[in-house]
């Protein structure tokens, strides 16, 4: 379990490690969880504090999300941030250069088949939302009936199982979402890539996230950074510390930014 600390306690642990590499999830971390992805706007004050951090010499800022890059940047329209989309499949550096750790042309045909299967099993059913991210497919069921969602997910999983194995794809579950993505496209891989390619040796990583997809990053940084789970309840996690909600995240970032040059 992660140890719950106050904003003041976390602030003290973080500022003494500067210069800092902040790596932040978006949904549930910089925004409150919403019924649909389009409704998950940044928490109050989030954009302002991110703009402040980008201007600090003692901080590098990255946002790592399962969302497509274009969608992520729509919510956070700030230059100078390292944006990571589709769980690390796409990376835009803080200089605006684009790179990918996934062969899109190779992955896309099998992802198209996964998408068709999701459409088939949700056709005519309410409460489901399918996101085609070109290198992954996310099936959201937050607004669906629980029993119907369970049946749809079971049927979908059974049909695409041979496809996943053959094409080195993986099925992952998050908060009311199931997503198929390529092996190796996870936030832990993305964190390592950022550290190795875009950071100075003494930049200290601080990762904040709320979902099961953030656990890969928590594990990667367990012995060489500070990791914070965003959750209002205790749960098994590889994160070291815990705060309750996105408003706490914004307050923590504000406090740390005030002590950075």
C-alpha positions as CSV (number, residue, x, y, z in Angstrom):
1,X,0.0,0.0,0.0
2,X,1.1,3.6,-0.7
3,X,1.6,5.8,2.3
4,X,-0.8,8.7,2.5
5,X,1.0,12.0,3.0
6,X,-0.1,15.6,3.3
7,X,0.7,18.1,0.6
8,X,3.2,19.7,2.9
9,X,5.0,16.4,3.5
10,X,5.2,15.6,-0.2
11,X,6.4,19.1,-1.0
12,X,9.3,18.7,1.4
13,X,10.3,15.4,-0.1
14,X,10.2,16.7,-3.7
15,X,11.8,20.1,-3.5
16,X,15.0,18.8,-1.9
17,X,15.6,16.7,-5.1
18,X,15.5,19.4,-7.7
19,X,16.1,19.7,-10.6
20,X,12.9,17.7,-11.2
21,X,11.3,15.7,-14.0
22,X,7.6,15.7,-13.5
23,X,5.7,13.0,-15.3
24,X,1.9,13.2,-14.9
25,X,-1.0,11.1,-16.0
26,X,-4.0,13.1,-17.3
27,X,-7.4,11.4,-16.7
28,X,-8.0,11.1,-12.9
29,X,-4.8,13.0,-12.2
30,X,-4.9,16.4,-13.9
31,X,-8.7,16.0,-14.5
32,X,-11.5,14.5,-12.5
33,X,-12.9,11.2,-13.9
34,X,-15.9,12.1,-16.2
35,X,-18.7,10.0,-17.8
36,X,-17.1,10.4,-21.2
37,X,-13.5,11.3,-22.3
38,X,-14.7,14.6,-23.9
39,X,-16.0,15.7,-20.6
40,X,-12.8,15.2,-18.7
41,X,-11.6,18.8,-18.7
42,X,-8.5,19.9,-16.6
43,X,-9.1,20.4,-12.9
44,X,-9.4,24.0,-11.7
45,X,-5.9,25.6,-11.8
46,X,-4.3,22.7,-13.6
47,X,-3.4,24.5,-16.8
48,X,-2.1,27.6,-15.0
49,X,0.2,25.5,-12.8
50,X,1.5,23.5,-15.8
51,X,2.3,26.8,-17.6
52,X,4.1,27.9,-14.5
53,X,6.2,24.7,-14.3
54,X,7.1,24.9,-18.0
55,X,8.8,28.2,-17.3
56,X,11.0,26.9,-14.5
57,X,14.6,26.1,-15.2
58,X,14.7,23.5,-12.4
59,X,11.8,21.4,-13.9
60,X,11.1,19.3,-17.0
61,X,7.4,18.5,-17.5
62,X,5.9,15.5,-19.3
63,X,2.3,14.3,-19.5
64,X,1.8,10.5,-20.2
65,X,-1.7,9.4,-21.2
66,X,-3.6,6.7,-23.0
67,X,-5.2,9.4,-25.1
68,X,-4.1,10.3,-28.7
69,X,-1.6,13.2,-28.8
70,X,-4.0,15.5,-30.6
71,X,-6.7,15.0,-28.0
72,X,-4.3,15.4,-25.1
73,X,-3.0,18.7,-26.5
74,X,-6.5,20.0,-26.9
75,X,-7.0,19.9,-23.2
76,X,-3.4,21.1,-22.4
77,X,-2.5,23.6,-25.1
78,X,0.9,24.4,-23.7
79,X,4.3,24.5,-25.6
80,X,7.4,23.1,-23.9
81,X,5.8,19.9,-22.5
82,X,6.8,16.3,-23.4
83,X,3.5,14.8,-24.5
84,X,3.2,11.0,-24.6
85,X,0.1,9.5,-26.2
86,X,-1.4,6.0,-26.5
87,X,0.5,4.8,-23.4
88,X,3.9,5.6,-25.0
89,X,3.2,4.7,-28.6
90,X,3.6,8.4,-29.6
91,X,5.9,11.0,-28.1
92,X,6.2,14.7,-28.9
93,X,9.2,16.2,-27.3
94,X,9.3,19.6,-25.5
95,X,10.8,20.9,-28.8
96,X,7.9,19.7,-30.9
97,X,9.7,16.7,-32.5
98,X,7.6,13.6,-33.0
99,X,8.7,10.0,-32.5
100,X,7.0,6.6,-32.0
101,X,8.1,3.5,-30.2
102,X,5.5,1.4,-32.1
103,X,5.5,0.5,-35.8
104,X,2.1,2.0,-36.7
105,X,2.0,0.5,-40.2
106,X,2.6,-3.0,-38.7
107,X,0.2,-2.7,-35.9
108,X,-2.7,-0.9,-37.6
109,X,-4.3,-3.8,-39.6
110,X,-4.7,-6.0,-36.5
111,X,-6.0,-3.1,-34.5
112,X,-8.6,-2.5,-37.2
113,X,-9.8,-6.1,-36.7
114,X,-10.0,-5.6,-33.0
115,X,-12.0,-2.4,-33.5
116,X,-14.4,-4.2,-35.9
117,X,-15.0,-6.9,-33.2
118,X,-15.7,-4.2,-30.5
119,X,-18.2,-2.6,-32.9
120,X,-19.9,-5.9,-33.5
121,X,-20.5,-6.7,-29.8
122,X,-21.6,-3.3,-28.8
123,X,-23.9,-2.6,-31.8
124,X,-27.3,-1.5,-30.6
125,X,-26.3,-1.4,-26.9
126,X,-26.3,1.8,-24.9
127,X,-23.5,3.1,-22.6
128,X,-20.5,1.9,-24.6
129,X,-17.9,4.1,-26.3
130,X,-15.2,2.8,-28.6
131,X,-12.0,4.8,-29.2
132,X,-9.9,3.9,-32.3
133,X,-6.4,5.3,-31.6
134,X,-4.8,3.7,-34.7
135,X,-2.3,1.7,-32.5
136,X,-4.9,0.7,-29.9
137,X,-8.6,0.3,-29.3
138,X,-10.3,1.4,-26.0
139,X,-13.8,0.1,-25.1
140,X,-15.3,2.4,-22.5
141,X,-18.3,1.0,-20.5
142,X,-18.7,3.5,-17.7
143,X,-22.3,4.3,-18.7
144,X,-23.3,0.7,-19.6
145,X,-25.3,-1.7,-17.5
146,X,-22.9,-3.8,-15.4
147,X,-24.3,-7.2,-16.5
148,X,-24.4,-6.2,-20.2
149,X,-20.9,-4.8,-19.9
150,X,-19.6,-8.1,-18.5
151,X,-21.2,-10.1,-21.3
152,X,-19.9,-7.8,-24.0
153,X,-16.3,-7.8,-22.6
154,X,-16.4,-11.6,-22.3
155,X,-17.5,-12.1,-25.9
156,X,-15.1,-9.5,-27.2
157,X,-12.2,-11.0,-25.3
158,X,-12.9,-14.5,-26.5
159,X,-13.2,-13.5,-30.1
160,X,-10.0,-11.4,-30.2
161,X,-7.9,-13.8,-28.1
162,X,-6.2,-15.5,-31.2
163,X,-5.7,-12.1,-32.8
164,X,-3.9,-10.8,-29.7
165,X,-1.5,-13.8,-29.5
166,X,-0.7,-13.8,-33.2
167,X,0.0,-10.0,-33.4
168,X,1.7,-9.4,-30.0
169,X,-1.2,-7.4,-28.7
170,X,-2.3,-7.2,-25.1
171,X,-5.7,-6.5,-23.4
172,X,-5.5,-4.2,-20.4
173,X,-8.2,-3.0,-18.0
174,X,-8.5,0.5,-16.5
175,X,-11.3,2.4,-14.8
176,X,-14.4,1.2,-16.7
177,X,-12.3,0.7,-19.8
178,X,-10.7,-2.2,-21.6
179,X,-8.0,-1.5,-24.1
180,X,-6.0,-3.5,-26.6
181,X,-2.6,-2.2,-27.4
182,X,0.8,-3.5,-28.7
183,X,3.2,-5.2,-26.3
184,X,5.8,-2.7,-25.2
185,X,3.5,0.2,-25.4
186,X,3.1,1.0,-21.7
187,X,3.9,3.9,-19.4
188,X,6.9,2.2,-17.9
189,X,8.6,2.0,-21.3
190,X,7.6,5.6,-22.0
191,X,9.2,6.8,-18.8
192,X,12.5,5.0,-19.6
193,X,12.5,6.5,-23.1
194,X,12.0,10.0,-21.7
195,X,14.7,9.6,-19.1
196,X,17.2,8.2,-21.6
197,X,16.6,10.6,-24.4
198,X,15.3,14.0,-23.1
199,X,16.6,14.5,-19.6
200,X,19.8,15.4,-17.8
201,X,21.4,12.8,-15.6
202,X,20.5,14.6,-12.4
203,X,16.8,15.3,-13.2
204,X,14.9,13.6,-10.4
205,X,11.7,11.8,-11.6
206,X,8.4,12.4,-9.9
207,X,5.5,10.4,-11.3
208,X,1.8,11.0,-10.4
209,X,-1.0,8.8,-11.7
210,X,-4.3,7.2,-10.7
211,X,-4.9,4.2,-12.9
212,X,-3.7,0.6,-13.3
213,X,-1.9,1.7,-16.4
214,X,0.3,3.9,-14.3
215,X,1.6,0.9,-12.3
216,X,4.1,0.2,-15.1
217,X,5.6,3.6,-14.4
218,X,5.5,3.2,-10.7
219,X,7.5,0.0,-10.9
220,X,10.1,1.5,-13.2
221,X,10.7,4.4,-10.8
222,X,10.4,2.6,-7.5
223,X,14.1,2.8,-6.8
224,X,15.1,5.9,-8.7
225,X,12.3,8.4,-8.2
226,X,9.2,9.4,-6.3
227,X,5.8,8.0,-7.2
228,X,2.4,9.1,-6.1
229,X,-0.9,7.4,-6.5
230,X,-4.0,9.6,-6.8
231,X,-6.8,7.7,-5.0
232,X,-9.3,8.5,-2.2
233,X,-9.1,4.9,-1.0
234,X,-6.2,2.5,-0.2
235,X,-5.5,-0.1,-2.8
236,X,-2.6,-2.4,-3.8
237,X,-0.1,-0.3,-5.8
238,X,3.6,0.0,-6.5
239,X,3.5,3.7,-5.8
240,X,5.3,4.9,-2.7
241,X,2.8,7.6,-1.7
242,X,-0.8,8.6,-2.1
243,X,-2.9,11.7,-2.3
244,X,-6.7,11.8,-2.8
245,X,-7.7,13.7,-6.0
246,X,-6.7,16.0,-8.9
247,X,-7.3,19.0,-6.7
248,X,-4.6,17.7,-4.4
249,X,-2.3,17.2,-7.4
250,X,-2.8,20.8,-8.5
251,X,-2.1,22.1,-5.0
252,X,1.0,20.0,-4.7
253,X,2.3,21.2,-8.1
254,X,1.6,24.9,-7.1
255,X,3.5,24.5,-3.9
256,X,6.5,22.9,-5.5
257,X,6.5,25.4,-8.4
258,X,6.8,28.3,-5.9
259,X,10.1,26.9,-4.7
260,X,11.7,26.3,-8.2
261,X,13.7,28.8,-10.2
